[in-house]
Amino acid sequence: MREDIYRTLRRFWRGGQATRRHLQELRKTQWLAPEELERWQFSRLKKLVKFAYEHVPYYRDRYRNADIHPEDIKSFADFQALPFLTREDVNKNLDRMVAPHLRKKTVRERTGGSTGEPIRFFVDNSFWWWNAALEFRCREWYRVKEGDKLAWVWGDMREIKDKSWTERIKARLMGQKFLNAFAMTDDNMRSFAEMLSRWQPAIIRAYVSAIALLARHIKTLDIDPIRPKLIETSAEKLSDPQRELLEEVFRCPIADCYSSRELSTMAYECEKGRLHACETCIPEIIVKGQPANPGKMGEVVVTSLTQYAMPFIRYKNGDMGIAAIEQHCDCGRGLPVFQEIVGRTNDYLVTSEGQFVHNTYFLSVFNVRPEVIRFQVFQPDRNRLDIRLECNQSVSQEWLNALTDQVRYRFGQATQITIHVVDKIELTTSGKLRFVISEVEPDFI
């Protein structure tokens, strides 16, 4: 037991030291001018591609077959000639994507599977140390310090289920408390809200749908106000009404964090309200295989500059985004700016005539209906929509007919619309709510 304690403390010490070194570097790079930041990133990009070519079987074979050599990459334009990496590529070639000499230093992870089959991947300790440094740095924008009390409203069971004794000690030492997004009952939310009122955390990190549900519940409670320095939302798209609700209840800034299990933190919203791409990755917005024009929507392609054990180079992560037309931000940082991350590639709807419908259309439909707690829209093909509603009271047939007419007006008279009122809409295996699921691929991909 004593040796286990010493081993745990040594691991925390090494991780803490590495995280602080990364944090010091990130504090400087965020203020680089855009052209200086590009040089900083490009030098690391060349090093990464060279490493992948020399040490990772999958990349070595793929680049050789395409007659690509690391020395050929002399600009970002040359880099954009490298082939894309897809989620299917990762799962089919997992063992060959890991550098053999680093394999023993890695642990196997997987994504939550919210879009179907989960992605399996390997990471070493540096993955966690870099991500911790990114989180600390970005939270400093809101005067949140390392070690400040942190409350989670989360659904990934890897973070909150039956923790080992080392994880329980770590959570206690780091001042963290958890509410399981899978168990958002009235009693659980009341208990958690009352605890937050007494404990007053500096930051709440949460799934959007879960914290919005908690915020609505808090409005009904007679408790002292909960006043964190920051609400950090992630995992799902944050709508304007949800942001307004959180600001009303918690009276603090809301920062949207764009992250994924396999790539960690990729972008973070600054205090001026703009979503900055982190310098530890190179994001691209791609339409039909080519870079999208600023302001145009396309697929998100990401290269992580810090993951060597299993590199992700030009990885299509399944998201859609829009690069900002104006990259300057009043916050003064030189980090690139996203106009918006707008969801998954299969979170978009198409009318029977082929017209694209943004998934937030349904947010505008249901946010004005207080009867609806949660909703989910499924589109199996262009001519059908299946809508499931979780309501807080009974609704009449006239109410349902009016809703059907409103949706049919937008999607066309040929669209077959079915609406079901259900007791509960199940979350994904990672605790997220997918409010739109489409099996129709938009023609802009």
VODRENBA-251514 format. One line per 4 residues: number of its first residue (from 1); their letters; for each residue x, z, y of N, C-alpha, C. Coordinates in steps of 0.1 Angstrom, whole numbers, plus 5000, padded with zeros to 4 digits. Layout:
residues N
NUM	a	X/Z/Y/X/Z/Y/X/Z/Y; ...
END
This chain:
residues 445
1	mred	5008/5000/4988/5000/5000/5000/5009/5000/5013; 5019/5008/5013/5028/5009/5024/5034/4996/5027; 5039/4989/5016/5045/4976/5018/5035/4966/5024; 5023/4966/5019/5012/4957/5024/5010/4960/5039
5	iyrt	5011/4972/5043/5009/4975/5058/5021/4969/5066; 5033/4971/5061/5045/4966/5068/5044/4951/5068; 5040/4945/5057/5040/4930/5057/5029/4925/5067; 5018/4932/5068/5008/4928/5077/5013/4929/5092
9	lrrf	5019/4940/5094/5024/4943/5108/5035/4933/5112; 5044/4929/5102/5054/4919/5105/5048/4906/5108; 5037/4902/5100/5031/4889/5103/5024/4889/5117; 5018/4900/5120/5012/4901/5134/5022/4900/5144
13	wrgg	5034/4906/5142/5045/4907/5152/5050/4892/5154; 5053/4885/5143/5058/4872/5144/5048/4863/5151; 5035/4864/5147/5025/4856/5153/5024/4859/5168; 5025/4872/5171/5024/4876/5185/5035/4870/5194
17	qatr	5047/4871/5188/5059/4865/5195/5058/4850/5197; 5054/4843/5187/5052/4829/5188/5041/4825/5197; 5030/4832/5197/5019/4829/5206/5023/4831/5220; 5031/4841/5223/5035/4844/5237/5045/4833/5242
21	rhlq	5053/4828/5233/5062/4817/5237/5054/4804/5240; 5044/4801/5232/5036/4790/5235/5028/4792/5247; 5023/4804/5249/5015/4807/5261/5023/4805/5274; 5035/4809/5274/5044/4807/5286/5046/4792/5289
25	elrk	5047/4784/5278/5049/4770/5280/5036/4764/5286; 5025/4768/5280/5012/4762/5285/5009/4766/5299; 5013/4778/5303/5010/4782/5317/5017/4772/5327; 5028/4767/5322/5036/4757/5331/5031/4743/5330
29	tqwl	5028/4739/5318/5024/4725/5316/5011/4721/5322; 5002/4731/5324/4989/4728/5329/4990/4724/5344; 5001/4728/5351/5002/4724/5365/5011/4712/5367; 5016/4705/5356/5023/4693/5358/5015/4682/5364
33	apee	5021/4673/5372/5014/4662/5377/5011/4653/5365; 5000/4645/5366/4996/4636/5354/5007/4628/5348; 5016/4622/5357/5027/4614/5351/5037/4622/5344; 5040/4634/5349/5049/4643/5343/5043/4648/5329
37	lerw	5030/4651/5329/5024/4655/5317/5024/4644/5306; 5022/4632/5311/5023/4621/5301/5037/4620/5295; 5048/4622/5303/5061/4622/5297/5063/4633/5287; 5058/4645/5291/5059/4656/5282/5052/4654/5269
41	qfsr	5040/4648/5269/5033/4645/5257/5039/4634/5249; 5044/4624/5256/5049/4612/5249/5062/4616/5241; 5070/4624/5247/5082/4628/5239/5078/4636/5226; 5068/4644/5227/5063/4651/5215/5056/4642/5205
45	lkkl	5049/4632/5211/5043/4622/5202/5053/4614/5194; 5063/4609/5200/5073/4602/5193/5080/4610/5182; 5082/4623/5185/5088/4632/5175/5078/4634/5163; 5065/4635/5166/5055/4637/5156/5054/4625/5147
49	vkfa	5053/4613/5153/5052/4601/5145/5064/4599/5136; 5076/4601/5141/5088/4600/5134/5088/4610/5122; 5084/4622/5124/5083/4632/5114/5073/4627/5103; 5061/4622/5107/5051/4618/5097/5057/4606/5089
53	yehv	5064/4597/5095/5069/4585/5088/5080/4590/5078; 5088/4600/5081/5099/4604/5073/5095/4614/5062; 5085/4622/5065/5082/4633/5056/5068/4634/5049; 5059/4626/5054/5045/4627/5049/5042/4614/5041
57	pyyr	5040/4615/5028/5038/4602/5020/5027/4593/5025; 5016/4599/5029/5005/4590/5033/5008/4582/5045; 5014/4588/5055/5018/4580/5068/5029/4571/5065; 5039/4575/5057/5050/4566/5054/5046/4554/5048
61	dryr	5037/4555/5037/5033/4543/5030/5024/4534/5039; 5015/4541/5047/5006/4533/5055/5013/4526/5066; 5022/4532/5073/5030/4526/5083/5039/4515/5078; 5045/4517/5067/5054/4506/5061/5045/4494/5057
65	nadi	5034/4496/5051/5025/4485/5048/5020/4477/5060; 5019/4484/5071/5015/4477/5083/5027/4473/5092; 5039/4474/5086/5052/4470/5092/5053/4477/5106; 5051/4490/5106/5052/4499/5118/5064/4508/5115
69	hped	5072/4509/5126/5084/4519/5125/5083/4527/5138; 5086/4540/5136/5086/4549/5148/5093/4544/5160; 5104/4537/5158/5112/4532/5169/5105/4521/5177; 5094/4515/5171/5087/4505/5178/5078/4511/5189
73	iksf	5075/4524/5188/5066/4530/5198/5074/4534/5210; 5073/4526/5221/5080/4528/5233/5070/4531/5245; 5057/4531/5242/5047/4534/5252/5034/4538/5245; 5025/4543/5254/5012/4547/5248/5004/4535/5242
77	adfq	5007/4523/5248/5001/4511/5243/5005/4508/5229; 5018/4510/5227/5024/4508/5213/5017/4518/5204; 5016/4530/5208/5010/4541/5200/4996/4537/5196; 4988/4531/5205/4974/4527/5202/4973/4516/5192
81	alpf	4985/4510/5188/4984/4500/5177/4985/4507/5163; 4987/4520/5163/4987/4527/5150/4973/4527/5144; 4971/4527/5131/4958/4527/5125/4951/4540/5127; 4938/4540/5127/4930/4552/5128/4930/4560/5115
85	ltre	4928/4573/5116/4926/4581/5104/4912/4586/5104; 4905/4584/5093/4891/4588/5092/4889/4600/5084; 4877/4606/5085/4874/4618/5077/4875/4614/5062; 4871/4602/5058/4871/4598/5044/4886/4596/5040
89	dvnk	4895/4591/5049/4909/4590/5046/4915/4604/5042; 4911/4614/5050/4916/4627/5048/4912/4633/5034; 4900/4632/5031/4895/4637/5018/4900/4629/5006; 4902/4616/5007/4907/4608/4996/4922/4610/4994
93	nldr	4930/4614/5005/4944/4614/5004/4950/4627/5007; 4942/4638/5005/4946/4651/5009/4960/4655/5005; 4963/4654/4992/4976/4659/4987/4988/4651/4993; 4986/4638/4996/4996/4630/5001/4998/4631/5016
97	mvap	4989/4638/5023/4990/4640/5037/4998/4652/5042; 5002/4660/5032/5010/4672/5035/5025/4669/5033; 5033/4674/5042/5048/4673/5041/5052/4681/5029; 5058/4676/5018/5061/4683/5006/5069/4696/5009
101	hlrk	5079/4695/5018/5088/4706/5020/5082/4718/5028; 5069/4715/5033/5062/4726/5041/5050/4731/5033; 5047/4725/5021/5035/4728/5014/5034/4743/5011; 5045/4750/5007/5044/4764/5004/5041/4773/5016
105	ktvr	5043/4767/5027/5040/4775/5039/5026/4773/5045; 5018/4765/5038/5004/4762/5043/4994/4770/5035; 4982/4770/5041/4970/4775/5034/4960/4764/5035; 4951/4763/5025/4940/4753/5025/4928/4758/5032
109	ertg	4923/4749/5041/4911/4752/5049/4901/4741/5047; 4889/4743/5052/4879/4732/5052/4870/4734/5064; 4864/4723/5068/4854/4724/5079/4841/4729/5074; 4832/4732/5083/4819/4738/5079/4809/4729/5072
113	gstg	4812/4716/5072/4803/4707/5065/4790/4704/5072; 4790/4706/5086/4777/4705/5093/4772/4690/5094; 4781/4681/5091/4777/4667/5091/4777/4661/5077; 4777/4669/5067/4776/4664/5053/4788/4670/5045
117	epir	4796/4661/5040/4808/4666/5032/4818/4672/5041; 4823/4685/5037/4833/4691/5046/4846/4684/5044; 4855/4685/5055/4868/4680/5054/4878/4691/5050; 4886/4688/5040/4896/4697/5035/4909/4694/5041
121	ffvd	4917/4704/5045/4930/4702/5051/4939/4714/5049; 4952/4713/5053/4961/4723/5052/4967/4726/5066; 4970/4739/5068/4976/4743/5081/4987/4754/5077; 4997/4755/5086/5006/4766/5085/5004/4776/5096
125	nsfw	5012/4786/5097/5009/4797/5107/5009/4792/5121; 5018/4782/5124/5019/4777/5138/5006/4772/5143; 4997/4767/5134/4984/4762/5138/4976/4773/5146; 4976/4785/5140/4969/4796/5145/4976/4802/5158
129	wwna	4989/4801/5158/4996/4806/5170/4994/4797/5182; 4994/4784/5180/4991/4775/5191/4977/4777/5196; 4968/4778/5187/4954/4779/5191/4951/4792/5199; 4957/4803/5194/4956/4816/5202/4962/4814/5216
133	alef	4973/4808/5217/4979/4806/5230/4970/4797/5239; 4964/4787/5234/4954/4779/5241/4942/4787/5246; 4937/4795/5237/4925/4803/5241/4929/4813/5252; 4940/4820/5250/4945/4830/5260/4947/4823/5274
137	rcre	4953/4812/5273/4956/4805/5286/4943/4800/5293; 4934/4794/5286/4922/4789/5292/4913/4801/5297; 4913/4812/5289/4905/4823/5294/4911/4830/5306; 4924/4828/5308/4930/4834/5321/4924/4827/5333
141	wyrv	4918/4815/5332/4912/4808/5343/4900/4816/5348; 4895/4825/5340/4883/4833/5343/4887/4848/5344; 4900/4851/5345/4905/4865/5346/4903/4873/5334; 4901/4867/5322/4900/4874/5310/4915/4875/5304
145	kegd	4918/4887/5301/4932/4890/5296/4933/4891/5281; 4945/4888/5276/4947/4891/5262/4944/4906/5259; 4936/4908/5248/4933/4922/5245/4920/4927/5250; 4914/4919/5260/4901/4923/5265/4890/4922/5253
149	klaw	4880/4931/5255/4870/4932/5244/4862/4918/5242; 4861/4914/5230/4855/4901/5227/4844/4903/5217; 4832/4898/5220/4820/4898/5211/4818/4884/5206; 4815/4883/5193/4812/4870/5187/4798/4869/5183
153	vwgd	4791/4858/5187/4778/4854/5181/4781/4842/5174; 4784/4843/5161/4790/4832/5154/4784/4830/5140; 4787/4819/5134/4780/4816/5121/4790/4813/5110; 4803/4811/5113/4812/4807/5102/4815/4820/5094
157	mrei	4811/4820/5082/4812/4832/5074/4827/4835/5071; 4836/4826/5073/4850/4829/5071/4855/4839/5082; 4848/4840/5093/4852/4849/5103/4845/4863/5102; 4833/4863/5096/4825/4875/5097/4820/4881/5084
161	kdks	4822/4875/5073/4818/4881/5060/4828/4891/5054; 4823/4901/5048/4831/4911/5040/4846/4910/5043; 4850/4913/5055/4864/4912/5058/4873/4921/5050; 4885/4916/5047/4895/4924/5040/4899/4936/5050
165	wter	4906/4946/5044/4910/4957/5052/4919/4953/5063; 4928/4943/5061/4937/4939/5071/4929/4932/5083; 4919/4924/5079/4911/4917/5089/4902/4927/5097; 4897/4938/5090/4890/4948/5097/4899/4956/5107
169	ikar	4911/4959/5103/4920/4965/5112/4923/4956/5124; 4926/4944/5121/4929/4934/5131/4917/4933/5141; 4905/4932/5137/4893/4932/5146/4892/4944/5154; 4895/4956/5148/4894/4968/5156/4905/4969/5166
173	lmgq	4917/4965/5162/4928/4966/5172/4926/4956/5183; 4920/4944/5180/4919/4934/5190/4906/4936/5198; 4898/4946/5195/4886/4949/5202/4875/4938/5201; 4872/4935/5188/4862/4925/5185/4850/4930/5177
177	kfln	4838/4925/5181/4826/4928/5173/4818/4915/5171; 4810/4915/5160/4804/4903/5155/4789/4904/5153; 4782/4894/5157/4768/4892/5153/4767/4879/5145; 4762/4880/5133/4761/4869/5124/4750/4860/5128
181	afam	4753/4847/5131/4743/4838/5136/4733/4834/5125; 4736/4837/5112/4727/4835/5101/4716/4846/5101; 4718/4857/5108/4709/4869/5107/4704/4873/5120; 4698/4863/5128/4693/4865/5141/4679/4870/5141
185	tddn	4677/4881/5134/4663/4888/5134/4661/4896/5146; 4649/4899/5149/4646/4907/5161/4653/4920/5161; 4654/4927/5149/4660/4940/5148/4675/4938/5150; 4681/4928/5144/4696/4926/5145/4699/4923/5160
189	mrsf	4691/4914/5166/4694/4911/5180/4693/4923/5189; 4683/4931/5187/4681/4943/5195/4693/4952/5193; 4697/4955/5181/4708/4964/5179/4721/4958/5185; 4723/4946/5184/4735/4940/5189/4735/4940/5205
193	aeml	4723/4937/5210/4722/4937/5225/4724/4951/5230; 4719/4961/5224/4720/4975/5228/4735/4979/5227; 4742/4974/5217/4756/4977/5215/4764/4971/5227; 4761/4958/5230/4767/4951/5241/4765/4958/5254
197	srwq	4753/4963/5256/4750/4970/5268/4759/4983/5270; 4761/4990/5259/4770/5001/5260/4785/4997/5260; 4789/4988/5252/4803/4984/5250/4808/4975/5262; 4800/4967/5267/4804/4958/5278/4816/4950/5276
201	paii	4816/4940/5267/4827/4932/5264/4831/4923/5276; 4844/4919/5277/4848/4910/5287/4844/4896/5285; 4843/4892/5272/4839/4879/5269/4830/4878/5256; 4821/4869/5256/4813/4866/5245/4815/4852/5241
205	rayv	4820/4850/5228/4822/4836/5223/4810/4834/5213; 4804/4822/5215/4791/4820/5207/4788/4806/5204; 4781/4804/5193/4774/4791/5191/4763/4790/5202; 4761/4778/5207/4752/4776/5218/4738/4781/5214
209	saia	4732/4776/5202/4719/4779/5198/4717/4794/5196; 4727/4800/5190/4726/4814/5187/4726/4823/5200; 4735/4820/5210/4735/4828/5222/4723/4826/5230; 4718/4813/5230/4705/4811/5237/4694/4819/5231
213	llar	4693/4819/5218/4683/4827/5212/4684/4842/5215; 4697/4847/5215/4699/4861/5219/4695/4864/5233; 4699/4854/5242/4696/4856/5256/4681/4857/5259; 4673/4848/5252/4658/4849/5253/4653/4862/5249
217	hikt	4659/4868/5238/4655/4881/5233/4658/4892/5243; 4670/4891/5248/4675/4902/5258/4665/4903/5270; 4660/4891/5274/4650/4891/5285/4638/4900/5282; 4635/4902/5270/4623/4910/5266/4626/4925/5265
221	ldid	4639/4929/5265/4643/4942/5262/4645/4951/5275; 4643/4963/5274/4645/4973/5285/4658/4980/5282; 4669/4973/5286/4683/4978/5284/4691/4976/5296; 4702/4983/5298/4711/4981/5309/4717/4967/5308
225	pirp	4719/4961/5319/4725/4947/5319/4738/4946/5312; 4740/4934/5306/4752/4931/5299/4760/4921/5308; 4772/4925/5313/4779/4917/5323/4793/4914/5319; 4795/4904/5310/4808/4900/5307/4815/4892/5318
229	klie	4828/4890/5317/4834/4881/5327/4832/4867/5324; 4829/4864/5311/4828/4850/5306/4819/4849/5294; 4811/4838/5293/4805/4834/5281/4812/4821/5277; 4817/4821/5265/4824/4809/5260/4816/4803/5249
233	tsae	4811/4791/5251/4802/4784/5241/4810/4773/5234; 4806/4771/5221/4813/4761/5213/4804/4757/5202; 4809/4747/5194/4803/4742/5182/4791/4733/5184; 4784/4735/5194/4772/4727/5197/4772/4723/5212
237	klsd	4764/4712/5215/4764/4707/5228/4755/4717/5237; 4761/4721/5248/4754/4730/5258/4746/4722/5267; 4732/4724/5267/4724/4717/5277/4723/4724/5290; 4718/4717/5300/4717/4724/5313/4707/4735/5313
241	pqre	4695/4734/5307/4686/4746/5306/4692/4758/5299; 4700/4755/5288/4706/4766/5281/4717/4773/5290; 4724/4765/5298/4734/4771/5307/4727/4779/5318; 4716/4774/5323/4708/4782/5333/4703/4795/5327
245	llee	4699/4795/5315/4694/4807/5308/4705/4817/5307; 4716/4813/5302/4728/4822/5300/4732/4828/5314; 4733/4820/5324/4737/4824/5337/4727/4834/5343; 4714/4832/5340/4704/4841/5345/4705/4855/5338
249	vfrc	4707/4855/5325/4707/4867/5317/4720/4875/5319; 4732/4868/5318/4744/4875/5318/4751/4875/5332; 4747/4867/5341/4753/4867/5355/4768/4865/5355; 4773/4855/5347/4787/4853/5347/4789/4838/5344
253	piad	4802/4833/5346/4804/4819/5344/4803/4816/5329; 4799/4803/5326/4798/4798/5313/4808/4787/5311; 4817/4788/5301/4828/4779/5299/4825/4772/5285; 4824/4759/5285/4822/4752/5273/4836/4749/5267
257	cyss	4837/4752/5254/4850/4750/5247/4848/4739/5236; 4855/4729/5237/4854/4718/5227/4865/4720/5216; 4861/4723/5204/4870/4727/5194/4865/4722/5180; 4873/4722/5170/4869/4719/5157/4878/4727/5147
261	rels	4873/4729/5135/4881/4737/5126/4894/4731/5123; 4895/4717/5121/4907/4711/5117/4917/4708/5129; 4912/4708/5141/4920/4705/5152/4922/4716/5163; 4915/4727/5160/4914/4739/5169/4909/4735/5183
265	tmay	4914/4741/5194/4909/4739/5207/4914/4726/5213; 4905/4717/5217/4909/4704/5222/4906/4702/5237; 4896/4710/5242/4893/4709/5256/4886/4721/5260; 4886/4724/5273/4881/4737/5279/4876/4734/5293
269	ecek	4864/4740/5296/4858/4738/5309/4865/4748/5319; 4870/4742/5330/4876/4750/5340/4866/4757/5350; 4871/4765/5359/4862/4772/5368/4855/4763/5378; 4859/4751/5379/4852/4741/5387/4842/4733/5380
273	grlh	4840/4736/5367/4830/4730/5359/4834/4717/5352; 4847/4714/5351/4851/4701/5345/4858/4704/5332; 4856/4695/5322/4861/4697/5308/4875/4691/5307; 4885/4699/5306/4899/4694/5306/4904/4693/5291
277	acet	4910/4682/5288/4916/4680/5275/4929/4689/5275; 4931/4696/5264/4943/4704/5263/4955/4695/5261; 4967/4699/5266/4979/4691/5265/4985/4690/5251; 4980/4699/5242/4985/4699/5229/4979/4688/5220
281	cipe	4970/4680/5226/4964/4669/5218/4963/4657/5228; 4963/4645/5222/4961/4633/5229/4947/4627/5225; 4937/4628/5234/4924/4623/5231/4922/4608/5236; 4915/4600/5228/4911/4587/5232/4896/4585/5230
285	iivk	4891/4576/5238/4877/4573/5237/4877/4558/5233; 4871/4555/5221/4872/4542/5215/4859/4535/5213; 4858/4522/5217/4845/4514/5214/4850/4502/5206; 4844/4500/5194/4847/4489/5186/4863/4487/5184
289	gqpa	4870/4498/5183/4884/4498/5180/4893/4497/5192; 4887/4496/5204/4895/4494/5216/4892/4505/5226; 4902/4509/5235/4899/4519/5245/4887/4516/5253; 4878/4526/5255/4866/4524/5263/4870/4525/5278
293	npgk	4863/4518/5286/4865/4520/5301/4860/4533/5305; 4866/4539/5316/4862/4552/5321/4847/4552/5324; 4840/4562/5320/4826/4563/5322/4817/4557/5311; 4823/4551/5301/4816/4545/5290/4818/4554/5278
297	mgev	4807/4554/5270/4807/4563/5258/4814/4556/5246; 4821/4564/5238/4827/4558/5226/4831/4570/5217; 4837/4566/5206/4841/4576/5196/4853/4583/5201; 4854/4596/5197/4865/4605/5201/4876/4603/5190
301	vvts	4888/4600/5194/4899/4599/5185/4910/4608/5191; 4915/4617/5182/4924/4628/5186/4937/4628/5178; 4948/4630/5185/4961/4632/5179/4966/4646/5183; 4968/4654/5173/4973/4668/5175/4988/4667/5176
305	ltqy	4994/4673/5187/5008/4672/5188/5015/4684/5182; 5008/4694/5177/5014/4706/5172/5013/4708/5157; 5005/4699/5150/5003/4701/5135/5013/4691/5128; 5023/4697/5122/5033/4690/5114/5031/4691/5099
309	ampf	5027/4703/5094/5025/4704/5080/5016/4694/5074; 5005/4691/5081/4996/4680/5078/4991/4674/5091; 4998/4663/5095/4995/4657/5108/4981/4650/5109; 4975/4651/5121/4963/4644/5124/4967/4634/5135
313	iryk	4969/4621/5131/4973/4611/5141/4963/4600/5142; 4957/4599/5154/4946/4590/5158/4934/4592/5148; 4930/4604/5148/4920/4609/5139/4906/4608/5145; 4897/4600/5138/4883/4599/5143/4876/4611/5137
317	ngdm	4872/4620/5146/4867/4633/5142/4851/4633/5141; 4845/4621/5144/4831/4620/5142/4823/4623/5155; 4830/4626/5166/4823/4630/5178/4822/4617/5187; 4813/4618/5197/4812/4608/5208/4815/4615/5221
321	giaa	4822/4607/5230/4826/4613/5243/4826/4603/5254; 4828/4607/5266/4829/4599/5278/4841/4604/5286; 4851/4595/5288/4862/4598/5297/4857/4598/5312; 4861/4607/5320/4857/4608/5334/4863/4596/5341
325	ieqh	4856/4591/5351/4861/4580/5360/4871/4586/5369; 4868/4597/5375/4877/4604/5384/4884/4615/5376; 4897/4614/5375/4905/4624/5367/4909/4636/5375; 4910/4634/5389/4914/4645/5397/4903/4657/5396
329	cdcg	4908/4669/5396/4899/4681/5396/4904/4690/5407; 4894/4696/5413/4897/4705/5424/4904/4718/5420; 4905/4720/5407/4912/4732/5402/4927/4730/5403; 4932/4718/5405/4946/4715/5407/4954/4712/5395
333	rglp	4948/4713/5383/4955/4711/5370/4956/4696/5367; 4967/4693/5361/4969/4678/5358/4964/4674/5345; 4957/4683/5338/4951/4680/5325/4940/4669/5325; 4940/4660/5316/4930/4649/5316/4916/4655/5316
337	vfqe	4906/4648/5320/4892/4652/5321/4883/4644/5313; 4874/4651/5305/4863/4644/5299/4851/4645/5308; 4844/4634/5310/4831/4635/5317/4821/4643/5308; 4822/4640/5295/4812/4647/5286/4816/4645/5271
341	ivgr	4814/4655/5263/4814/4653/5249/4799/4654/5245; 4794/4643/5239/4780/4642/5238/4774/4643/5224; 4783/4647/5215/4777/4650/5202/4784/4642/5190; 4778/4643/5179/4783/4636/5167/4778/4621/5167
345	tndy	4786/4613/5159/4782/4599/5158/4768/4597/5152; 4764/4607/5143/4751/4606/5137/4741/4615/5144; 4743/4618/5156/4733/4626/5164/4726/4618/5174; 4726/4605/5173/4720/4596/5182/4708/4588/5176
349	lvts	4699/4585/5184/4686/4579/5179/4685/4565/5185; 4677/4556/5177/4675/4543/5181/4661/4539/5179; 4655/4533/5189/4641/4529/5188/4639/4517/5179; 4627/4514/5176/4624/4503/5166/4629/4489/5172
353	egqf	4630/4489/5186/4635/4477/5192/4651/4477/5194; 4657/4488/5189/4672/4488/5189/4677/4495/5202; 4669/4501/5210/4673/4507/5222/4679/4521/5219; 4691/4524/5224/4697/4537/5222/4690/4548/5230
357	vhnt	4688/4560/5223/4682/4571/5230/4691/4583/5228; 4696/4589/5239/4705/4600/5239/4698/4612/5233; 4705/4620/5225/4699/4631/5217/4693/4641/5227; 4698/4642/5239/4692/4653/5248/4678/4649/5253
361	yfls	4673/4637/5249/4659/4634/5253/4650/4645/5247; 4653/4650/5235/4644/4659/5229/4646/4673/5235; 4657/4676/5241/4659/4689/5248/4649/4689/5260; 4648/4678/5267/4638/4677/5278/4624/4678/5273
365	vfnv	4621/4673/5261/4607/4674/5256/4604/4688/5252; 4613/4696/5246/4609/4709/5240/4613/4721/5249; 4622/4719/5259/4625/4730/5267/4614/4734/5276; 4604/4725/5279/4593/4729/5287/4581/4734/5279
369	rpev	4583/4735/5266/4573/4740/5257/4577/4754/5252; 4572/4764/5258/4576/4778/5254/4572/4782/5240; 4563/4774/5234/4559/4777/5220/4570/4775/5210; 4580/4766/5214/4590/4761/5204/4602/4770/5205
373	irfq	4606/4776/5194/4618/4784/5193/4630/4774/5190; 4628/4766/5179/4638/4757/5175/4631/4744/5171; 4639/4733/5171/4634/4721/5166/4645/4713/5159; 4641/4703/5151/4650/4694/5145/4643/4681/5142
377	vfqp	4650/4670/5146/4645/4657/5145/4654/4649/5135; 4648/4643/5125/4655/4635/5116/4650/4620/5116; 4659/4611/5117/4656/4597/5118/4662/4590/5106; 4654/4587/5095/4660/4580/5084/4662/4565/5086
381	drnr	4654/4559/5095/4655/4545/5098/4649/4543/5112; 4650/4531/5117/4645/4528/5131/4630/4530/5133; 4623/4530/5122/4608/4531/5124/4602/4544/5120; 4610/4554/5118/4605/4567/5114/4612/4579/5121
385	ldir	4604/4589/5125/4609/4601/5130/4602/4613/5123; 4610/4622/5118/4604/4634/5112/4608/4646/5120; 4599/4653/5126/4602/4664/5135/4597/4677/5129; 4606/4687/5129/4603/4700/5124/4604/4710/5135
389	lecn	4593/4719/5136/4593/4728/5147/4592/4743/5141; 4600/4751/5147/4598/4766/5145/4592/4772/5157; 4580/4777/5156/4573/4782/5168/4571/4797/5168; 4569/4802/5180/4566/4817/5181/4551/4820/5181
393	qsvs	4543/4810/5180/4529/4812/5180/4522/4800/5173; 4510/4801/5170/4503/4790/5164/4500/4779/5175; 4500/4767/5171/4498/4756/5180/4486/4748/5175; 4478/4742/5183/4466/4735/5180/4469/4720/5176
397	qewl	4460/4714/5169/4461/4700/5166/4462/4691/5179; 4455/4695/5189/4455/4688/5201/4469/4688/5207; 4476/4700/5206/4490/4702/5211/4499/4693/5204; 4497/4692/5191/4506/4683/5182/4503/4669/5185
401	nalt	4491/4665/5188/4487/4651/5191/4494/4647/5204; 4493/4656/5214/4499/4653/5227/4514/4651/5226; 4521/4659/5217/4535/4658/5215/4538/4645/5208; 4530/4641/5198/4532/4628/5191/4531/4617/5200
405	dqvr	4521/4617/5209/4519/4606/5219/4531/4605/5228; 4536/4616/5233/4548/4616/5242/4560/4610/5236; 4563/4613/5223/4574/4608/5216/4572/4593/5213; 4560/4590/5209/4557/4576/5205/4559/4567/5218
409	yrfg	4555/4572/5229/4557/4564/5241/4571/4560/5244; 4580/4569/5240/4595/4567/5242/4600/4558/5231; 4596/4559/5219/4602/4552/5208/4594/4540/5203; 4582/4538/5209/4574/4526/5206/4563/4528/5196
413	qatq	4552/4520/5198/4540/4522/5190/4543/4520/5175; 4553/4512/5172/4556/4509/5157/4563/4521/5150; 4567/4531/5158/4574/4542/5151/4564/4552/5145; 4567/4555/5132/4559/4565/5125/4565/4579/5127
417	itih	4556/4587/5133/4561/4601/5137/4553/4611/5129; 4560/4620/5122/4554/4631/5115/4560/4644/5121; 4551/4654/5123/4555/4667/5129/4551/4678/5120; 4560/4686/5116/4558/4698/5107/4561/4711/5114
421	vvdk	4552/4720/5114/4555/4734/5119/4559/4742/5107; 4572/4747/5107/4577/4754/5096/4580/4769/5100; 4582/4777/5090/4585/4791/5092/4599/4793/5098; 4608/4785/5093/4622/4786/5097/4630/4773/5095
425	ielt	4638/4770/5105/4647/4758/5104/4660/4763/5099; 4665/4759/5088/4678/4764/5083/4689/4758/5091; 4699/4767/5093/4712/4763/5099/4721/4756/5089; 4731/4750/5094/4741/4744/5085/4749/4754/5078
429	tsgk	4757/4751/5069/4765/4760/5061/4775/4768/5070; 4778/4763/5082/4787/4770/5091/4779/4777/5102; 4766/4778/5101/4758/4786/5110/4754/4778/5123; 4755/4765/5124/4752/4758/5135/4737/4752/5134
433	lrfv	4732/4748/5145/4719/4742/5145/4721/4727/5149; 4718/4718/5140/4718/4704/5143/4704/4700/5146; 4701/4698/5159/4687/4695/5163/4684/4681/5162; 4693/4672/5161/4691/4658/5158/4700/4653/5147
437	isev	4694/4646/5137/4701/4641/5126/4696/4626/5124; 4705/4617/5125/4701/4603/5124/4710/4596/5113; 4703/4588/5105/4710/4579/5096/4711/4565/5100; 4708/4563/5113/4708/4549/5119/4721/4549/5128
441	epdf	4730/4540/5125/4742/4539/5132/4741/4531/5145; 4743/4536/5157/4742/4528/5169/4752/4517/5169; 4748/4506/5176/4756/4494/5175/4768/4494/5184; 4770/4505/5192/4782/4506/5200/4794/4511/5193
445	i	4793/4516/5180/4804/4521/5173/4813/4510/5168
END
